């Protein structure tokens, strides 16, 4: 009888250890590009929004909107920057624009220098701006570009925000957000436009969406779309965009030529506390054999930044939470 009891206790102990190992060490955790990082990877006493990445041989520059104060106050907004090798340890934050700017895009290397696009905010009407840099760390003063967006007939609020720059051969594409009115829902919202240039100075542009937006309102997003990221994934381009404003989430679109897009629907993201209210403003980059996404999460009106990872750019797994 004693021997049988010991055997039962031993068996239960082994089962408990096996179960604990399965729970505490999920298989995906062993494959993370930044295994020690935990969501949210970057936060502050205020709000961090709209992240973007420049990957270098040494690590990652992270750029983001700094929002500290009242939403409509120009002095509450600016662009911030930090640097990390592991998404655990970060350099001290540095402001890289004057007050009144937001929504940085990931820098692109255009005609011998890094170019980063962003927008003036929240003073209306917002306009697109860019800065240049030799190294990703030191940035020039803001310069405006694509002011003609304000005159587009479908941009009834005459504003432009959230630029995304993409290089394809000798062409620089700019995807941007303007604002119009949804008559079916009797409400305003954000719409996606598209322009191209070959000009090294970003002064001469051709707008490819002069009469209607590239992506407009939908039943799933009656208040439109905003911050997006675009990356080349094998033979196709993938776009991950913030869909909706009040109930924001991320969605996937694909294209063969950057001009014609197929909306494929929302991307499933497992919920964590830091994205308890909503999430959006994705940015995607390549990290070894994986795609990485840095994302803005909103919980109780406070925004922080976290990471997701993917093998194919379509299905995403969220990094473990703190």
Secondary structure, DSSP 8 states (H G I E B T S, - for coil): -HHHHHHHHHHHHHHHHHHHHHHHS-GGGGG-TTTT--BS-B--SSEEEEEEEEE-SS-EEEEEEEE-S-TT-GGGEEEEEEEESSSSSB---EE-S-SSEE-----EEETTEEEEEEEE-SSSS--EEEEEESSSSS----EE--GGGGG-TT-TT---EEEEEEEETTEEEEEEEEEEEETTTTEEEEEEEEEEE--TTS---EES-SSS-SB---STTTTBEEEEEEEEETTEEEEEEEE-STT-EEEEEEESSSSS-EEEEE------GGGSSEEEEEEEEEETTEEEEEEEEEETTEEEEEEEEESSSSS-EE--B-
